[in-house]
Amino acid sequence: MTARSLESGAPARERAASPSLWSRIWQNHAPGYLFLLPWLIGFFGLTIGPIVTSFYLSFTDFDLLTSPDWVGANNYVRMFTADPKFWASMRVTVIFVIFSVPLKLAFALAVALLLNRGMRGLPLYRALFYLPSLLGASVAIAILWRQIFARDGLVNDFLSVFGIAGPSWISNPQYSLWTIIILAVWQFGSPMIIFLAGLRQIPQDMYEAASLDGAGKWRQFIKITLPLLTPVVFFNAIIQTIEAFKSFTPAFIISGGTGNPINSTLFYTLYLYQEAFGFFRMGYASALAWVLLALVGMFTAFSFLTSKYWVHYDE
Amino acid sequence: MTVRIDRRKFLMGTTALVAAGAAGVMPAWAQASSLRLTFWGGQARADRTYGVTDLYKAAKGTDVEGEFLAWNDYWPKLATQTAGGNAPDIIQMDYRYIVEYAKRNAIAPLDEFVGGVLDLSNFDADQLEGGKVDGKLYGISLGANSVAMLINTAAFEEAGIEAPTNAWTYDDLIAIGEAFKTANIRGGMKAIMDGSYSEPMLDNWLRQRGKALYTAEGKLGFDEADAVEWYAMWAKLREAGVCVPAEDQALDTGPLETTMLVSGKAAMIPSNSNQLVGFQAIVQDKLAMVGYPRIAAGVGGGHYRKPSMFFSVAGSSANKEAAAEFLNFFISDPEAVKVLGVERGIPCIAASRDVVAPTLDEQSQIALNFVANLGDLLGPLPPSPPAAAGEISESLLRTLGQEVGFGAKSPEQAGGELITGANDILGRV
């Protein structure tokens, strides 16, 4: 029927009512969907499929080798009532998020401001400062970190100049998490690039007007730069917080997958990994994953709700 | 993480395949002409293993494709492959996991091939027994080994201290520790690593006291008093500077390179007899081995000759008989046995031992002699550990040991928590 209507050569709009709406959409968009097919297969097969499966598995005792048995909400109940390691890993991750994200953003903004002064060779500096972000999640850097913060590492060599004998930062439960926070802050490249782009959007005449009115640099920063930059700050904060909650590689490599010493670097994701691939509790690990998703979701929703009080959009 | 097919070989292979396809000749991929093999270990083990697969290819024309991973990465991958019904035909198996895999039919019983392609008539009885689950043979032991204290002999010489012998005790350990402190070599090298969360060392210590880590029923074989005494003893050793401080020990995350022996912070570490070869490959100083210390002079029975590892055949394998045939070659062919040496432990067939002995280098000879001459250190083979043993060792024992080490918990607290925590994990599974 639709084929005939096309053959007749009449403009489709005039016949809007005659063929069913759906078949018309199909006619118009079939090639589009065809081109999308590889992505759709990937999305449903490799993303949605596993997500749904993991939700189901979170209510089972699946151990990879035997078929899963339904255990109801047991996994979730255990997590909140009888698993001190769950809380320990939650604590480590929350401390990591609370300290690494603001520090990283502040650092990224400071460097972006520095680079925004129209210096010579800017592309080179930009690339150099971005480099850690590319390398940061790599295994090599995590191993390097082990060396730098070891007892006879670079940091202690430096401290010994001042007569301080530093501890083995990486293997001391009091400091080990901080070495990973520093590693995260060091990877300030991607928020920096975004800040830099944001700074370029701020009209120069605002600064000119402000300096005519006698506002100093600091005042200009507080009154002009920061308010106009809040959408970018908001974006960066959300992205970086989600990244921080998901952080896995540095702790995994630096602690050799153990979360040592005394679970001081047992990130939530690392605990999840241990439960899943160390002890084969896929059901419990799936439940852990869903709790993490809920947590990140709640945080993001909260950020969006509060954003209207501090994020300024142009209009 | 090395698959043996490199890119060039792969390209050549696929090109040949396409060419063959174009010529209308499909390659003859008979089912049994290719086997997959997976094992954990380092490069030294891989080289030896691939030496044997090359020999096998030359002798029988069967390709055995190997893949090896580090211990920590091996088990997740194997479990995932098994769950996906895609496990390799031949699987290197450990005492810790064999029951679990056997009970779930993830590995196949080999009894039907014994006497056929698999000739075990001269196989050591105790090693054969070690590979059985519920009376059926699920794993072929690739070598006998024992726990052993690895000793950096160069460090002992440098410090002017006499190296211990199999007769040594924990009191001797303290004396050696004091001597190392006085000698103060290599920036304050300690006598021994912190063994308070070494599962084999605790096991050995308990066995000498007539206890065990686990009973045959899979319950804890010791009580709170034992655990408290254990932690108190190590607290004393730590305080006296006999063992390395907690901060150093925490750098040891498992791989050989991070151990106190390789990093040069301690002159001795508890390990296994077959690992001498692996350690010697990455340590300059000459290494030797003795038994673990005795709790008092003359007390023995802590050690046992255990199967260092097995080869098992996957339950899902379509080529079980071909796999069993390869296993037979692996343990008994004289050339294969020579290539393998004692890197996986002492061969379990007398004829293989005789073939190997003259070809061994000094280090391998030490390992062979050590396992052959355990004397009164030798006790009975313990039952295979419960499935949760790995978790108890890796999460509970280690964390508690570190907590005592860093002074966050007293030996009394840690001892109590070890018992309750272990029972909790055992009851959970």
Interface residues (C-beta under 8 A of the other chain):
Chain A: L64 L65 T66 K85 R146 A150 R151 P167 S168 I170 S171 N172 P173 S255 G256 G257 T258 N260 P261 I262 N263 Q274 A276 F277 G278 F279 F280
Chain B: N72 W75 P76 A79 T80 T82 A83 E100 Y101 R104 A106 A246 E247 D248 Q249 A250 L251 T253 G254 P255 T258 G390 E391 E394 S395 R398 T399 Q402 E403 F406 A408
